[in-house]
Structures are given as structure tokens and as C-alpha cells.
Amino acid sequence: MANGFQLISTHEECTKNTARTIASFFRPGDVVVLDGDLGAGKTHFVKGFAEGLHSTDTVTSPTFAIANFYRTDAFSLLHIDLYRIETIDEFNDLGLSDYFDSAIVLIEWGLKFPEYPDEYLLVSFELKDGGDRLISFGAKGGKYDLILERMRNELC
């Protein structure tokens, strides 16, 4: 993943602020894959992302629901959690990809099926000593190169 960068988040609010800052860079049809251990900050990132797009919906982890939709002023956010999904066929059977063109899609545990989707922005969370999180940003495919550069300019 070329052109990536990293930053340190020292607390949950910092993770949410990072997501709030970049949320407006995305449009329906964009996919953000979130990767990291349990408790690393993926859902807090989605909370900030939704707030950055003026959603007043309550963001919760969709581990058991598999997917949640959140409303914004103009479109929906689709928040998917693949933790309990075993195969790409099981994911495809859910029919969630039918919404990918009309929503911004955020997928927790999205690297579980590296062949899908073809292009995405990757946000990886790594727990560090003292509770800090190392957040790494990268992209698969050229679609997100400009967004990644804009993010680097805004966040770094």
C-alpha cells in the first residue's frame, strides 16, 4: 500500500476527531476498510466519521447485527462488521454489496477477505503500550490516492 502514513491517537476522542476531520472527503461508493484487534478503536473511528457527516444516529458495533445504516444529510453510511462472517460466499449472500454504490461503506475486519472489494482506503489500528493507538492509513487501488494525499495534508 503505497503513499500511506501513520499517526498516534492517545485517546478515544482523538480517534473520533481524526475520523470527523476526514469524513467529508468521502462520497457514496467509497469503501473504508478498518482493521485491528478487538478494542483497538474501529467503532470509535466510525462514531467520529458519522459525526463528521452530521449523522445524529447512535453508532454501535454491528458485531451481532452484521450491518448498521446511519443517516446523514444526503446519504447513508453502511457500517459492516465481518467478525462473525466465515466466507466470502456468506458475505455475498447477505446482499450488502447492493448498497455499496449509494452509501459510504465502512467495513470492520474487512481484510478477512482481501480479494474484496477491489479498491478501498485502509485504516489499521494497533494497540501500543500505555493505551495509545497507532493508526495507519493506506489504499488498495488508485481510486483513493487523492483522498489519501488530502488526508495526509489535513492530519499531519
DSSP file (Angstrom, degrees, kcal/mol; ACC not computed):
  #  RESIDUE AA STRUCTURE BP1 BP2  ACC     N-H-->O    O-->H-N    N-H-->O    O-->H-N    TCO  KAPPA ALPHA  PHI   PSI    X-CA   Y-CA   Z-CA
    1    1 A M    >         0   0    0      0, 0.0     3,-0.7     0, 0.0   139,-0.1   0.000 360.0 360.0 360.0 100.6    0.0    0.0    0.0
    2    2 A A  T 3   +     0   0    0    137,-0.3   137,-0.4     1,-0.2     0, 0.0  -0.285 360.0  25.6 -75.7 160.2    1.9    3.0   -1.3
    3    3 A N  T 3  S+     0   0    0      1,-0.2    -1,-0.2   135,-0.1     2,-0.0   0.670  85.1 149.5  64.4  21.2    1.6    6.5   -0.1
    4    4 A G    <   -     0   0    0     -3,-0.7     2,-0.3   135,-0.1   134,-0.2  -0.267  24.0-171.8 -79.3 169.9    0.5    5.5    3.4
    5    5 A F  E     -A  137   0A   0    132,-1.6   132,-3.2    -2,-0.0     2,-0.3  -0.958   9.1-140.9-153.8 168.6    1.1    7.4    6.6
    6    6 A Q  E     -A  136   0A   0     -2,-0.3     2,-0.3   130,-0.2   130,-0.2  -0.907  12.5-179.0-132.9 157.6    0.6    6.9   10.3
    7    7 A L  E     -A  135   0A   0    128,-2.1   128,-3.1    -2,-0.3     2,-0.5  -0.970  26.8-117.0-148.7 163.5   -0.4    8.9   13.4
    8    8 A I  E     -A  134   0A   0     -2,-0.3     2,-0.5   126,-0.2   126,-0.2  -0.887  17.2-159.3-105.1 131.2   -0.7    8.2   17.1
    9    9 A S  E     -A  133   0A   0    124,-3.1   124,-2.7    -2,-0.5     3,-0.1  -0.952   3.7-170.4-106.6 124.0   -4.1    8.5   18.8
   10   10 A T        +     0   0    0     -2,-0.5     2,-0.3   122,-0.2    -1,-0.1   0.583  67.5   3.5 -92.5 -10.8   -3.7    9.0   22.6
   11   11 A H  S >> S-     0   0    0    122,-0.1     4,-1.7     1,-0.1     3,-0.6  -0.980  81.5 -91.2-164.3 169.2   -7.4    8.5   23.5
   12   12 A E  H 3> S+     0   0    0     -2,-0.3     4,-2.5     1,-0.3     5,-0.2   0.874 121.1  54.7 -55.8 -42.5  -10.8    7.7   22.1
   13   13 A E  H 3> S+     0   0    0      1,-0.2     4,-2.6     2,-0.2    -1,-0.3   0.850 105.3  53.6 -64.3 -33.6  -11.7   11.3   21.4
   14   14 A C  H <> S+     0   0    0     -3,-0.6     4,-2.2     2,-0.2    -1,-0.2   0.908 109.1  48.9 -64.8 -42.5   -8.5   11.7   19.4
   15   15 A T  H  X S+     0   0    0     -4,-1.7     4,-1.9     2,-0.2    -2,-0.2   0.926 113.1  47.2 -62.1 -45.2   -9.5    8.7   17.2
   16   16 A K  H  X S+     0   0    0     -4,-2.5     4,-2.7     1,-0.2    -2,-0.2   0.899 110.3  52.3 -64.0 -40.9  -13.0   10.2   16.8
   17   17 A N  H  X S+     0   0    0     -4,-2.6     4,-2.3     2,-0.2    -1,-0.2   0.885 106.5  54.0 -63.1 -38.6  -11.6   13.6   15.9
   18   18 A T  H  X S+     0   0    0     -4,-2.2     4,-1.4     1,-0.2    -1,-0.2   0.944 112.1  43.8 -58.8 -48.3   -9.4   12.1   13.2
   19   19 A A  H  X S+     0   0    0     -4,-1.9     4,-1.6     1,-0.2    -2,-0.2   0.887 110.9  54.2 -66.3 -39.9  -12.4   10.4   11.6
   20   20 A R  H  X S+     0   0    0     -4,-2.7     4,-0.5     1,-0.2    -1,-0.2   0.908 106.8  53.6 -58.0 -41.9  -14.5   13.6   11.9
   21   21 A T  H  < S+     0   0    0     -4,-2.3    -1,-0.2     1,-0.2     3,-0.2   0.860 117.1  34.1 -63.2 -38.2  -11.8   15.5   10.1
   22   22 A I  H >< S+     0   0    0     -4,-1.4     3,-2.2     1,-0.2     4,-0.3   0.597  90.7  92.0 -97.1 -11.4  -11.6   13.2    7.1
   23   23 A A  H >< S+     0   0    0     -4,-1.6     3,-1.7     1,-0.3    -1,-0.2   0.850  80.8  59.3 -55.4 -38.7  -15.3   12.1    6.8
   24   24 A S  T 3< S+     0   0    0     -4,-0.5    -1,-0.3     1,-0.3    -2,-0.1   0.604  91.0  71.7 -69.8  -9.0  -16.2   14.9    4.3
   25   25 A F  T <  S+     0   0    0     -3,-2.2    -1,-0.3   122,-0.0     2,-0.2   0.617  89.3  78.6 -77.1 -12.2  -13.5   13.6    1.9
   26   26 A F    <   -     0   0    0     -3,-1.7    78,-0.1    -4,-0.3     3,-0.0  -0.666  57.8-170.1-106.4 154.2  -15.7   10.6    1.1
   27   27 A R    >   -     0   0    0     -2,-0.2     3,-2.1    76,-0.1    76,-0.1  -0.878  43.8 -68.8-133.0 161.8  -18.7   10.1   -1.2
   28   28 A P  T 3  S+     0   0    0      0, 0.0    76,-0.3     0, 0.0    73,-0.1  -0.276 121.3  40.2 -51.9 138.9  -21.2    7.3   -1.8
   29   29 A G  T 3  S+     0   0    0     74,-2.5     2,-0.2    71,-0.6    75,-0.2   0.187  88.8 119.4 100.2 -13.9  -19.5    4.4   -3.5
   30   30 A D    <   -     0   0    0     -3,-2.1    75,-2.7    71,-0.1     2,-0.4  -0.607  49.2-154.2 -85.3 146.7  -16.4    4.8   -1.3
   31   31 A V  E     -b  105   0A   0     -2,-0.2    90,-2.4    73,-0.2     2,-0.5  -0.981   8.0-168.4-124.7 130.5  -15.2    1.9    0.9
   32   32 A V  E     -bc 106 121A   0     73,-3.2    75,-2.9    -2,-0.4     2,-0.5  -0.981  10.2-155.4-118.0 120.3  -13.2    2.2    4.0
   33   33 A V  E     -bc 107 122A   0     88,-3.1    90,-3.0    -2,-0.5     2,-0.5  -0.844   6.4-158.0 -97.8 129.1  -11.7   -1.0    5.5
   34   34 A L  E     -bc 108 123A   0     73,-3.1    75,-1.8    -2,-0.5    76,-1.0  -0.925  13.6-180.0-110.8 126.8  -11.0   -0.9    9.2
   35   35 A D  E     + c   0 124A   0     88,-2.5    90,-2.9    -2,-0.5     2,-0.2  -0.955  22.8  95.7-129.3 144.9   -8.5   -3.4   10.6
   36   36 A G  E     - c   0 125A   0     -2,-0.4    90,-0.1    88,-0.2     3,-0.1  -0.771  65.9 -63.4 154.1 164.4   -7.2   -4.1   14.1
   37   37 A D  S >  S-     0   0    0     88,-0.6     3,-1.8    -2,-0.2     5,-0.3  -0.109  70.1 -72.1 -64.8 165.8   -7.6   -6.2   17.2
   38   38 A L  T 3  S+     0   0    0      1,-0.3    -1,-0.2     2,-0.1     0, 0.0  -0.374 123.2  16.5 -55.3 134.0  -10.7   -6.2   19.4
   39   39 A G  T 3  S+     0   0    0     -3,-0.1    -1,-0.3     1,-0.1    -2,-0.1   0.602  87.7 123.2  78.3  11.7  -10.9   -2.9   21.3
   40   40 A A  S <  S-     0   0    0     -3,-1.8    86,-0.1    85,-0.1    -2,-0.1   0.665  88.4 -90.6 -83.4 -15.7   -8.4   -1.1   19.1
   41   41 A G  S  > S+     0   0    0     -4,-0.2     4,-2.1    84,-0.1     5,-0.1   0.516  83.2 128.8 124.5   6.9  -10.7    1.8   18.1
   42   42 A K  H  > S+     0   0    0     -5,-0.3     4,-1.9     1,-0.2     5,-0.1   0.934  80.8  42.8 -61.2 -48.8  -12.5    0.7   14.9
   43   43 A T  H  > S+     0   0    0      1,-0.2     4,-2.3     2,-0.2    -1,-0.2   0.865 111.8  54.5 -70.0 -34.7  -16.0    1.5   16.2
   44   44 A H  H  > S+     0   0    0      2,-0.2     4,-2.2     1,-0.2    -1,-0.2   0.888 106.7  53.1 -62.8 -37.2  -14.8    4.8   17.8
   45   45 A F  H  X S+     0   0    0     -4,-2.1     4,-2.4     2,-0.2    -2,-0.2   0.929 108.6  48.8 -61.0 -45.1  -13.5    5.8   14.4
   46   46 A V  H  X S+     0   0    0     -4,-1.9     4,-2.8     2,-0.2     5,-0.2   0.887 107.8  55.5 -63.6 -38.6  -16.9    5.0   12.8
   47   47 A K  H  X S+     0   0    0     -4,-2.3     4,-2.2     1,-0.2    -1,-0.2   0.942 111.4  43.4 -57.9 -48.2  -18.6    7.1   15.5
   48   48 A G  H  X S+     0   0    0     -4,-2.2     4,-2.4     2,-0.2    -2,-0.2   0.886 112.0  53.9 -64.9 -39.0  -16.4   10.1   14.7
   49   49 A F  H  X S+     0   0    0     -4,-2.4     4,-0.9     2,-0.2    -2,-0.2   0.932 109.8  47.2 -60.4 -47.5  -16.9    9.5   10.9
   50   50 A A  H ><>S+     0   0    0     -4,-2.8     5,-2.5     1,-0.2     3,-0.8   0.910 112.1  50.2 -62.3 -42.8  -20.7    9.6   11.3
   51   51 A E  H ><5S+     0   0    0     -4,-2.2     3,-1.9     1,-0.2    -1,-0.2   0.883 104.6  58.6 -62.3 -38.2  -20.5   12.7   13.4
   52   52 A G  H 3<5S+     0   0    0     -4,-2.4    -1,-0.2     1,-0.3    -2,-0.2   0.729 107.0  47.6 -64.1 -21.7  -18.3   14.3   10.8
   53   53 A L  T <<5S-     0   0    0     -4,-0.9    20,-0.8    -3,-0.8    -1,-0.3   0.151 121.6-108.8-103.9  16.3  -21.1   13.8    8.3
   54   54 A H  T < 5 +     0   0    0     -3,-1.9     2,-0.4     1,-0.2    -3,-0.2   0.766  60.6 160.5  65.3  30.7  -23.7   15.2   10.7
   55   55 A S      < -     0   0    0     -5,-2.5    -1,-0.2     1,-0.1    17,-0.2  -0.668  26.6-168.8 -79.3 136.3  -25.4   12.0   11.5
   56   56 A T        +     0   0    0     -2,-0.4    -1,-0.1    15,-0.3     2,-0.1   0.342  51.1 115.7-103.3   3.7  -27.4   12.1   14.7
   57   57 A D  S    S-     0   0    0     14,-0.5     2,-0.5     1,-0.1    -2,-0.1  -0.403  76.2-107.1 -70.6 149.9  -27.9    8.3   14.7
   58   58 A T        -     0   0    0     -2,-0.1     2,-0.5     1,-0.0    -1,-0.1  -0.688  32.4-143.3 -79.3 122.5  -26.4    6.3   17.5
   59   59 A V        +     0   0    0     -2,-0.5     2,-0.3   -15,-0.0   -12,-0.1  -0.770  27.7 167.7 -91.4 126.2  -23.4    4.3   16.3
   60   60 A T        -     0   0    0     -2,-0.5     8,-0.0   -14,-0.0    -2,-0.0  -0.926  44.5 -88.7-132.2 159.0  -22.9    0.9   17.8
   61   61 A S        -     0   0    0     -2,-0.3     3,-0.4     1,-0.1     4,-0.3  -0.496  29.6-151.5 -66.0 128.7  -20.7   -2.1   16.9
   62   62 A P     >  +     0   0    0      0, 0.0     4,-2.9     0, 0.0    19,-0.4   0.045  55.2 126.4 -91.3  29.6  -22.5   -4.3   14.4
   63   63 A T  T  4 S+     0   0    0      1,-0.2    21,-0.3     2,-0.2    18,-0.0   0.889  86.2  25.3 -53.7 -42.9  -20.7   -7.4   15.5
   64   64 A F  T  4 S+     0   0    0     -3,-0.4    -1,-0.2     1,-0.1     3,-0.0   0.776 126.4  47.0 -94.0 -29.2  -24.0   -9.3   16.1
   65   65 A A  T  4 S-     0   0    0     -4,-0.3     2,-1.3     1,-0.1    -2,-0.2   0.682  92.6-147.2 -81.5 -18.5  -26.3   -7.3   13.7
   66   66 A I  S  < S+     0   0    0     -4,-2.9    15,-2.8    -5,-0.0     2,-0.3  -0.253  72.7  29.2  77.6 -43.3  -23.6   -7.7   10.9
   67   67 A A  E     -D   80   0A   0     -2,-1.3     2,-0.4    13,-0.2    13,-0.2  -1.000  59.5-172.1-148.7 143.6  -24.5   -4.3    9.5
   68   68 A N  E     -D   79   0A   0     11,-2.4    11,-3.2    -2,-0.3     2,-0.4  -0.980  14.3-145.9-129.4 145.0  -26.0   -0.9   10.6
   69   69 A F  E     -D   78   0A   0     -2,-0.4     2,-0.4     9,-0.2     9,-0.2  -0.915  12.2-167.3-107.6 139.6  -27.1    2.0    8.5
   70   70 A Y  E     -D   77   0A   0      7,-2.3     7,-2.8    -2,-0.4     2,-0.3  -0.990  16.8-130.8-125.2 136.3  -26.7    5.6    9.7
   71   71 A R  E     +D   76   0A   0     -2,-0.4   -14,-0.5     5,-0.2   -15,-0.3  -0.608  23.5 179.9 -86.5 143.6  -28.3    8.6    8.1
   72   72 A T        -     0   0    0      3,-1.9   -18,-0.1    -2,-0.3   -17,-0.1  -0.667  49.5 -86.3-122.2-175.0  -26.5   11.8    7.1
   73   73 A D  S    S+     0   0    0    -20,-0.8   -19,-0.1    -2,-0.2     3,-0.1   0.826 122.7  14.3 -62.6 -31.2  -27.9   14.9    5.4
   74   74 A A  S    S-     0   0    0      1,-0.2     2,-0.3     0, 0.0    -1,-0.2   0.655 128.3  -3.9-121.8 -22.1  -27.5   13.5    1.9
   75   75 A F  S    S-     0   0    0     -5,-0.0    -3,-1.9    29,-0.0     2,-0.3  -0.887  71.5 -86.0-159.8-176.9  -26.9    9.7    2.0
   76   76 A S  E     -De  71 103A   0     26,-0.8    28,-1.9    -2,-0.3     2,-0.5  -0.723  20.2-139.8-105.7 155.2  -26.3    6.7    4.3
   77   77 A L  E     -De  70 104A   0     -7,-2.8    -7,-2.3    -2,-0.3     2,-0.6  -0.949  15.5-152.7-104.6 134.4  -23.3    5.2    5.9
   78   78 A L  E     -De  69 105A   0     26,-3.0    28,-2.9    -2,-0.5     2,-0.6  -0.950   8.9-166.6-109.9 116.3  -23.2    1.4    5.9
   79   79 A H  E     -De  68 106A   0    -11,-3.2   -11,-2.4    -2,-0.6     2,-0.4  -0.909  10.7-176.9-108.7 111.5  -21.2    0.0    8.8
   80   80 A I  E     -De  67 107A   0     26,-2.9    28,-3.3    -2,-0.6     2,-0.5  -0.859  15.8-161.4-113.0 142.8  -20.4   -3.7    8.4
   81   81 A D  E     - e   0 108A   0    -15,-2.8     3,-0.4   -19,-0.4    28,-0.2  -0.972   6.0-176.6-123.7 115.8  -18.6   -6.0   10.8
   82   82 A L    >   +     0   0    0     26,-2.4     3,-1.2    -2,-0.5    27,-0.1   0.313  52.5 110.1 -92.3   8.3  -17.2   -9.2    9.2
   83   83 A Y  T 3  S+     0   0    0      1,-0.3    -1,-0.2    25,-0.1   -20,-0.1   0.868  86.7  35.1 -52.9 -42.5  -16.0  -10.7   12.5
   84   84 A R  T 3  S+     0   0    0     -3,-0.4     2,-0.5   -21,-0.3    -1,-0.3   0.455  94.8 101.9 -94.1  -2.0  -18.6  -13.4   12.5
   85   85 A I    <   -     0   0    0     -3,-1.2     3,-0.1     1,-0.1    -3,-0.0  -0.725  49.7-171.7 -86.9 128.6  -18.7  -14.0    8.8
   86   86 A E        +     0   0    0     -2,-0.5     2,-0.3     1,-0.1    -1,-0.1   0.835  60.3  21.6 -91.4 -35.7  -16.7  -17.1    7.8
   87   87 A T     >  -     0   0    0      1,-0.1     4,-1.9    26,-0.0    -1,-0.1  -0.898  69.8-117.6-135.2 160.2  -16.6  -17.0    4.0
   88   88 A I  H  > S+     0   0    0     -2,-0.3     4,-2.8     1,-0.2     5,-0.2   0.841 116.9  57.1 -64.5 -32.7  -16.9  -14.5    1.1
   89   89 A D  H  > S+     0   0    0      2,-0.2     4,-2.2     1,-0.2    -1,-0.2   0.905 104.5  51.1 -64.2 -40.8  -19.9  -16.5   -0.1
   90   90 A E  H  > S+     0   0    0      2,-0.2     4,-0.7     1,-0.2    -2,-0.2   0.911 111.8  47.8 -61.8 -41.9  -21.6  -16.0    3.2
   91   91 A F  H ><>S+     0   0    0     -4,-1.9     3,-1.3     1,-0.2     5,-0.6   0.942 110.8  50.5 -62.6 -47.7  -20.9  -12.3    2.9
   92   92 A N  H ><5S+     0   0    0     -4,-2.8     3,-1.3     1,-0.3    -2,-0.2   0.856 102.8  61.1 -59.9 -35.5  -22.2  -12.2   -0.7
   93   93 A D  H 3<5S+     0   0    0     -4,-2.2    -1,-0.3     1,-0.3    -2,-0.2   0.732  92.1  67.3 -64.8 -21.7  -25.4  -14.0    0.4
   94   94 A L  T <<5S-     0   0    0     -3,-1.3    -1,-0.3    -4,-0.7    -2,-0.2   0.753  97.1-139.3 -70.6 -23.2  -26.2  -11.1    2.8
   95   95 A G  T X 5 +     0   0    0     -3,-1.3     3,-1.4    -4,-0.5     4,-0.2   0.608  59.8 132.9  76.9  11.3  -26.8   -8.8   -0.2
   96   96 A L  G > < +     0   0    0     -5,-0.6     3,-2.2     1,-0.3     4,-0.3   0.801  59.0  70.1 -67.6 -28.1  -25.0   -5.8    1.4
   97   97 A S  G >  S+     0   0    0      1,-0.3     3,-1.2    -6,-0.2     4,-0.3   0.709  81.9  75.6 -64.0 -16.8  -23.0   -5.1   -1.7
   98   98 A D  G <  S+     0   0    0     -3,-1.4    -1,-0.3     1,-0.2     3,-0.2   0.732  97.4  47.5 -62.4 -21.2  -26.2   -3.9   -3.3
   99   99 A Y  G X> S+     0   0    0     -3,-2.2     4,-0.8    -4,-0.2     3,-0.8   0.453  82.7  96.5 -98.4  -3.0  -25.9   -0.8   -1.2
  100  100 A F  T <4 S+     0   0    0     -3,-1.2   -71,-0.6    -4,-0.3     3,-0.3   0.802  82.9  50.0 -63.4 -30.7  -22.2    0.0   -2.0
  101  101 A D  T 34 S+     0   0    0     -4,-0.3    -1,-0.3    -3,-0.2    -2,-0.1   0.751 115.1  42.3 -78.6 -22.7  -22.9    2.5   -4.8
  102  102 A S  T <4 S+     0   0    0     -3,-0.8   -26,-0.8    -4,-0.1     2,-0.3   0.408 114.9  44.4-106.2   1.6  -25.4    4.5   -2.7
  103  103 A A  E  < S- e   0  76A   0     -4,-0.8   -74,-2.5    -3,-0.3     2,-0.5  -0.939  81.1-109.4-138.3 158.9  -23.6    4.7    0.6
  104  104 A I  E     - e   0  77A   0    -28,-1.9   -26,-3.0    -2,-0.3     2,-0.5  -0.835  44.2-147.1 -82.7 130.4  -20.2    5.3    2.1
  105  105 A V  E     -be  31  78A   0    -75,-2.7   -73,-3.2    -2,-0.5     2,-0.5  -0.892  18.8-173.1-110.9 125.9  -19.2    1.8    3.4
  106  106 A L  E     -be  32  79A   0    -28,-2.9   -26,-2.9    -2,-0.5     2,-0.6  -0.980  10.3-166.1-116.4 122.0  -17.1    1.2    6.5
  107  107 A I  E >   -be  33  80A   0    -75,-2.9   -73,-3.1    -2,-0.5     3,-1.0  -0.913   7.9-154.8-118.8 109.6  -16.1   -2.4    7.0
  108  108 A E  E 3  S+be  34  81A   0    -28,-3.3   -26,-2.4    -2,-0.6   -73,-0.2  -0.604  88.3  13.8 -76.0 141.9  -14.7   -3.6   10.3
  109  109 A W  T >  S+     0   0    0    -75,-1.8     3,-1.6    -2,-0.3    -1,-0.3   0.788  84.7 152.0  62.6  29.8  -12.5   -6.8    9.9
  110  110 A G  G X   +     0   0    0     -3,-1.0     3,-0.9   -76,-1.0     6,-0.2   0.647  56.6  68.6 -68.9 -17.1  -12.5   -6.0    6.1
  111  111 A L  G 3  S+     0   0    0    -77,-0.3    -1,-0.3     1,-0.2   -76,-0.1   0.473  73.0  91.5 -80.6   0.5   -9.2   -7.7    5.5
  112  112 A K  G <  S+     0   0    0     -3,-1.6    -1,-0.2     1,-0.3    -2,-0.1   0.844  97.8  32.4 -60.2 -33.5  -10.7  -11.0    6.2
  113  113 A F  S X  S-     0   0    0     -3,-0.9     3,-2.3     3,-0.3    -1,-0.3  -0.754  75.5-179.7-123.5  81.3  -11.5  -11.3    2.5
  114  114 A P  T 3  S+     0   0    0      0, 0.0    -1,-0.1     0, 0.0    -2,-0.1   0.680  76.2  63.9 -62.7 -18.6   -8.6   -9.5    0.9
  115  115 A E  T 3  S+     0   0    0      1,-0.1    -4,-0.1    -3,-0.1    -3,-0.0   0.601  90.4  96.1 -79.6  -9.1   -9.9  -10.1   -2.6
  116  116 A Y  S <  S+     0   0    0     -3,-2.3    -3,-0.3    -6,-0.2     2,-0.1  -0.998  75.7  23.1-138.4 132.1  -13.0   -8.0   -2.0
  117  117 A P  S    S-     0   0    0      0, 0.0     3,-0.1     0, 0.0    -1,-0.1   0.620  73.8-140.4 -79.4 173.9  -13.5   -5.2   -2.6
  118  118 A D  S    S+     0   0    0      1,-0.2     2,-0.4    -2,-0.1    -2,-0.1   0.881  85.5  20.3 -67.2 -39.4  -11.2   -4.3   -5.4
  119  119 A E  S    S+     0   0    0     22,-0.1     2,-0.3    23,-0.0    22,-0.2  -0.985  73.1 142.9-134.0 143.0  -10.3   -0.8   -4.1
  120  120 A Y  E     - F   0 140A   0     20,-1.7    20,-2.8    -2,-0.4     2,-0.5  -0.980  47.9-106.7-166.0 162.1  -10.6    0.7   -0.7
  121  121 A L  E     -cF  32 139A   0    -90,-2.4   -88,-3.1    -2,-0.3     2,-0.5  -0.871  39.0-145.5 -92.7 132.3   -9.0    3.0    1.8
  122  122 A L  E     -cF  33 138A   0     16,-2.9    16,-2.1    -2,-0.5     2,-0.5  -0.874  17.6-175.9-105.9 130.3   -7.4    1.0    4.7
  123  123 A V  E     -cF  34 137A   0    -90,-3.0   -88,-2.5    -2,-0.5     2,-0.4  -0.976  11.6-170.3-122.3 114.2   -7.3    2.3    8.2
  124  124 A S  E     -cF  35 136A   0     12,-2.7    12,-2.6    -2,-0.5     2,-0.4  -0.870   6.6-156.3-110.1 139.1   -5.4   -0.1   10.6
  125  125 A F  E     -cF  36 135A   0    -90,-2.9   -88,-0.6    -2,-0.4     2,-0.4  -0.948   8.8-175.4-117.1 130.2   -5.4    0.2   14.4
  126  126 A E  E     - F   0 134A   0      8,-1.8     8,-2.8    -2,-0.4     2,-0.3  -0.987  23.3-130.9-127.8 123.6   -2.6   -1.1   16.5
  127  127 A L  E     - F   0 133A   0     -2,-0.4     2,-0.2     6,-0.2     6,-0.2  -0.534  29.3-168.5 -70.9 133.4   -2.7   -1.0   20.3
  128  128 A K    >   -     0   0    0      4,-3.0     3,-1.6    -2,-0.3     4,-0.1  -0.713  34.8 -71.7-116.3 168.5    0.5    0.3   21.8
  129  129 A D  G >  S+     0   0    0      1,-0.2     3,-0.8    -2,-0.2    -1,-0.1  -0.309 119.1  27.2 -57.4 141.7    1.9    0.4   25.4
  130  130 A G  G 3  S-     0   0    0      1,-0.2    -1,-0.2    -3,-0.1    -3,-0.0   0.487 129.7 -74.2  83.3   2.9    0.0    2.9   27.6
  131  131 A G  G <  S+     0   0    0     -3,-1.6    -1,-0.2     1,-0.3    -2,-0.2   0.408  89.7 140.0  91.3  -3.3   -3.2    2.6   25.6
  132  132 A D    <   -     0   0    0     -3,-0.8    -4,-3.0    -4,-0.1     2,-0.4  -0.310  42.4-140.2 -67.3 158.4   -2.2    4.7   22.6
  133  133 A R  E     -AF   9 127A   0   -124,-2.7  -124,-3.1    -6,-0.2     2,-0.7  -0.986   2.1-145.6-121.9 132.3   -3.2    3.5   19.2
  134  134 A L  E     -AF   8 126A   0     -8,-2.8    -8,-1.8    -2,-0.4     2,-0.6  -0.877  20.6-161.3 -91.1 117.8   -1.0    3.6   16.1
  135  135 A I  E     -AF   7 125A   0   -128,-3.1  -128,-2.1    -2,-0.7     2,-0.4  -0.907   5.0-166.6-106.2 122.2   -3.4    4.4   13.2
  136  136 A S  E     -AF   6 124A   0    -12,-2.6   -12,-2.7    -2,-0.6     2,-0.4  -0.893   2.2-159.9-110.4 136.9   -2.0    3.6    9.7
  137  137 A F  E     +AF   5 123A   0   -132,-3.2  -132,-1.6    -2,-0.4     2,-0.3  -0.944  24.6 142.2-117.1 136.4   -3.7    4.8    6.5
  138  138 A G  E     - F   0 122A   0    -16,-2.1   -16,-2.9    -2,-0.4     2,-0.4  -0.913  33.2-128.0-155.9-179.8   -3.2    3.3    3.1
  139  139 A A  E     - F   0 121A   0   -137,-0.4     2,-0.6    -2,-0.3  -137,-0.3  -0.999   2.7-148.2-142.5 143.5   -5.1    2.4   -0.1
  140  140 A K  E    S+ F   0 120A   0    -20,-2.8   -20,-1.7    -2,-0.4     3,-0.2  -0.963  78.7   7.9-106.9 118.4   -5.6   -0.6   -2.3
  141  141 A G  S >  S-     0   0    0     -2,-0.6     3,-0.8   -22,-0.2   -21,-0.1   0.028  92.5 -86.3  90.4 156.8   -6.1    0.6   -5.8
  142  142 A G  G >  S+     0   0    0      1,-0.2     3,-1.5     2,-0.1     4,-0.4   0.607 104.9  88.1 -76.2 -13.7   -5.6    4.0   -7.3
  143  143 A K  G 3  S+     0   0    0      1,-0.3     4,-0.3    -3,-0.2     3,-0.3   0.814  93.5  42.3 -55.9 -32.7   -9.1    5.4   -6.6
  144  144 A Y  G <> S+     0   0    0     -3,-0.8     4,-2.8     1,-0.2    -1,-0.3   0.339  81.9 100.1-102.0   6.6   -8.1    6.6   -3.1
  145  145 A D  H <> S+     0   0    0     -3,-1.5     4,-2.1     1,-0.2    -1,-0.2   0.913  87.0  45.1 -59.7 -44.4   -4.7    8.1   -3.9
  146  146 A L  H  > S+     0   0    0     -4,-0.4     4,-2.4    -3,-0.3    -1,-0.2   0.902 114.1  48.7 -68.1 -40.4   -6.0   11.7   -4.0
  147  147 A I  H  > S+     0   0    0     -4,-0.3     4,-2.7     2,-0.2    -2,-0.2   0.917 110.9  51.5 -63.9 -42.0   -8.1   11.2   -0.8
  148  148 A L  H  X S+     0   0    0     -4,-2.8     4,-2.4     2,-0.2    -2,-0.2   0.900 110.6  47.9 -62.0 -41.4   -5.1    9.7    1.0
  149  149 A E  H  X S+     0   0    0     -4,-2.1     4,-2.2     2,-0.2    -1,-0.2   0.905 111.8  49.8 -66.0 -41.4   -2.9   12.7    0.0
  150  150 A R  H  X S+     0   0    0     -4,-2.4     4,-1.9     1,-0.2    -2,-0.2   0.903 110.8  50.3 -63.3 -40.9   -5.7   15.1    1.1
  151  151 A M  H  X S+     0   0    0     -4,-2.7     4,-3.0     2,-0.2     5,-0.4   0.926 108.5  51.7 -62.1 -44.8   -5.9   13.2    4.4
  152  152 A R  H  X S+     0   0    0     -4,-2.4     4,-2.2     1,-0.2    -2,-0.2   0.914 111.0  48.4 -58.7 -43.8   -2.1   13.4    4.9
  153  153 A N  H  < S+     0   0    0     -4,-2.2    -1,-0.2     1,-0.2    -2,-0.2   0.856 117.3  41.6 -65.0 -35.4   -2.2   17.2    4.3
  154  154 A E  H  < S+     0   0    0     -4,-1.9    -2,-0.2    -5,-0.2    -1,-0.2   0.859 123.6  34.1 -80.3 -37.5   -5.0   17.7    6.8
  155  155 A L  H  <        0   0    0     -4,-3.0    -3,-0.2    -5,-0.2    -2,-0.2   0.756 360.0 360.0 -94.8 -26.6   -3.9   15.3    9.5
  156  156 A C     <        0   0    0     -4,-2.2    -1,-0.2    -5,-0.4    -3,-0.1   0.449 360.0 360.0 -99.7 360.0   -0.1   15.5    9.5
